[in-house]
C-alpha cells in the first residue's frame, strides 16, 4: 500500500503526491462555495421545526434550485452590481448569485449584497455564507461588501419607498434581485396588509407582497428572479398584483416544474412552483422563453418560445399569465380560441355548492329519512352521472326545514363539477349530469366541494346538461385547464372564464348521448366532429396528439411500471421506439433501431415536445434503463458486443412487446396483456442469458462472479481490483451491488457481527468493505450517472448504518477526473474521493487525514 502523508487545511485535502493540486478552499471552483452553503442549509433545515417553517412561510432553497435561478440572470458583467435578497434565510440564493458572478469571463469590479432576514437562528448561518462569498470574491479580485438587515422587509421597503417619494430620493438602489419569498396568507385587517396597501397593492398572500416591493426597489432595467407558487398567474385573488407587477416589469423567462414536490423535496412542500425572470422596463420583449423540467436536478429541459402577447393578452382586463410550455400546448390554446361563447352568452352561470359540512353538521344525516332530501358529495360523482346513495363516511341527506332552506335548490337538472383534485389525478375537470328524474324530492343539497351549473338558480334541460357535461369532460378542456391553473382547484371563477360552444352545439352534443355516458374516446370524437369538423384527424389536431400520449401512459400503467416512470417523457419514448405518429393506429407500430437523439427528434417533430439537445442523458438514465430492466426493449440487438454506454448504442422494442402493443385498442388487448404479463419473467431471463455473454468477471473470496456489462459496473470492477488492495489491504469485502442484481455479494452475517442489520428496502451503497486493520466500515459509491455522497446521501447512509459498532468511512469513486469535476459542488464534507484513472491517490474533504473515520455530534432540533 502506498504511504499517505497527512495534510491539513481548511478546505479540500489531497495526498502530498497527488497531481490534482487541490489544497484550500480558495483554490477550488466556486461550486464548492455552494456545496458548503448547502451543507449549512441541510443542517439548519434539520434543526428547524416543521411547524416553525410553516408558521413563517419560509422554506430554505436547495443548491440545485439556487444554481438554476442564478443561471437565469443575463447582465452579470456590469461594472457595479447591487443585489437584493429580501428573504435570505441562510443565503443559498445570494451565494449562487455570487458564484455565478465570479465565474464570468469579464468580472464586475464591485459587488454589493443587501440581505434581509429576521430569524436569529438563520442569521448566524447567513453571516457565515456572506463571509464565504467575500473569500470567493477576493479570489477573483472583486470588491465585495454586504449588509444584513435584521428587520421586516415589507416594513423597511415601505419606509424606503415613502421616504424616496416625499424627499425626491431615489429608493431604487438595486441592479439585481433574487428571491424565495415567504408563502403566508395575510388577513385583511393585518398590519402587513395595511403596509402593502400604502404602496398600492391589495393582496392576500405575503409572497406577492415581497415580489411587488422587491420590484419597486429595482433600478430601471434591473433584473428580477424569483421562485414562487404559480397561483399568482390567474384567479381573482392576485389581480391587483398582476396589474402592478406586469406594468413595471417585463417577463423574459419562465421555468416550470412538472413535479409539485421536487423543488423543495427536503421539506415535503407540495406546491406547484415556477421561477420567473423579469426586467424592470415598460417595453415588453417580443418573445418569452418557457422552460420545463421535472425538478431542479432534472437535466431534461423542454424549451419553447412564445410571443409576449400570447403570454399576457393585451385586451385581458384580468391580466392572466398564460404559460404555454410547448407546441402541443400552443395548438390546444389555438383550438380553444375557436370557441367564442361565455356562460353569460349562454344565459348560464356556475356557483359553489351551498352546504358546508361543519356549519350544517346538526342538519346532516347518514341516510335519507323523514323530512330530509338528498345531499350530493364529490364521492357521488361516477361515470358521468350520480351514484346515489353511496356507502360512504359522507352524510347522504340533509334535513329540509326553514333553517336549511337557503342551503337547498330546486330538484332539477344540473351539471356538477368537482372543485378539488390532485395534480397527479388523471382528470383535472370532472363533470357529471345531475338527472333530477332519479330523485323524487322537491329539493336537493350540493356540498361545498362541488360547483353546479344553473340558469338563474334553476335547472337546465336534460339535453343541455348532457351536452355541457360532455364538453367539460373532453381532453381539450382538461388539457387547457391544466395549462393555466396553477392550483389543484377548479373554482367557479375559473369555469366562468372558460369559453364554451354555442347553445346549438351544446344541444347537439347532448342529443348524441342517452342514459350511458360516453367514454373519453367517444367524447373526443364528438368534440372533433361536431365542434371543429376534424373528422379527417389531421396531424395538427391537438386532441388526437394528447390522446395518443395518454394512451401510451395507460399502457405503461397496465404494464406495471412504477409511478416514477408514469410521465410524459416515458410515454413519448415509447411512442418514438414504436415510430408511432399521433394519427397512426396501434396496429401500424414498428420496431426501428433508434438512439436517444433520434428519439428526441421524433418527440419534437410529431408531438411538439422540443427538449434541449444536451439533456438526452436523462432519457437514457430515467426511462431507457427502466425499459431495459422490464424487458420492454433490448439494447444493441444488431451488435451485442457494443458497450451499453457507447454513444452509438441503439434500442429496439422487444418482439413480443411489439406484438402485444399492436393489439391495443382491439378486442384482443385484455387477453394479450394478460398473457404477456404472465410471460414477462421468462422474457427477462432470455435477455439476461444474452447479456451474460459480455458480463464483467470479478473474484470475491476466490470465487469468480460476474457483473452486468457497462454502466457503473466498470467502475465497481476497478474498486474491487484497484482501490480495495491499495487502500484497505487485508479488508473483508462484505457487499457488492450490481446494476442488474442489488445483492450480487452480501455477507450479511459479517455485517450483523458489526451491529448492522440492513433493511432490504434501504438504498445500499455500491460496495462495503470492513477495513479490519483500522476496524473501519468503508461505504463506497460508484458514480457514473447517479449522484455522489452529497449531504443528503451522507445522512441516508448514517441512518442506514446507525447501529454500526465501528466508525464509518464514506468514499465516492469516479472513473475519471473529468467525471469528478462535474460533481465537485455536491460532495459532502468529511468524505473521501477516489478517481480510477489516478488510482494511487485519494482526496479528502476538510479533515486531518485521508480515509479517516469521523464522529458527528448529534445536535438536538430546536
Buried (B, 14 or more C-beta within 10 A) or exposed (E): EEEBEEBEBEBBBBBEEBEBEBBEBEEBBBBBBBBBBBBBBBBBBEBBEEEEBBEBBBBBBBBBBBBBBBBBBEEBEBEEBBBBBBBBBBBBBBBBBBBBBBBEEEBBEBBBBBBBBBBEBBBEBBBBBBEBBBEBBEBBEBEBEBEBBEEBBBEBBBBBBEEBEEEEEEBBBBBBBBBBBBBBEBEEEEEBBEBBEEBEBBBBBBBBBBBBBBBBBBBEEBBBBBBBBBBBBBBEBBBBBBBBBBEBBBBBBBBBBBBBBBBBBBBEBBBBBBBBBBBBBEEBBEBBBBBBBBBBBBBBBBBBEBEBEBBBBEEEEBBBBBBBBBBBBBBBBEBBEEBEBEBEEBEBBBBBBBBEBEEBEEBBBEEBEEEBBBBBBBBBBEEBBBEBBBEEEBBBBBBBEEEBEEBBBBBBBBBBBBBBBEBEEEBBBBBBBBBBEEBEBEBBBBBBBBBBBBBEEEBBEBBBBBBBBBBBBBBBBBBBBBBBBBBBBBBBBBBBBBBBBBBEBBBBBBEBBEEEBBEBEBBBBBBBEBBBEBEEBEEBBBBBBBBBBBBBBBBBEBBEBEEEBBBBBBBBBBBBBBBBBBBBEBEEBEBBEBBBEBBBBBBBEBBBBBBBEEBBEBBBBBBBBBBBEBBBBBBBBEEEEBBBBEEEBBBBBBEBBBBBBBBBEEEEBEEBBEEBEEBBEEBBEBBBEEBEEBBBEBEEEEEEBBBBBBBBBBBBBBBBEBBBEBBBEEBBBBBBBBBBBEEBBBBBEBBEEBEBEBEEEEEBBBBBBBBEEBEBBBBBBBBBBEBBBBBBBBBBBBEBBEEBEBBBBBBBBBBEEEBBEEBBBBBBBBBBBBBBEBBBBBBBBBBEBBBBBBEEEEEEEE
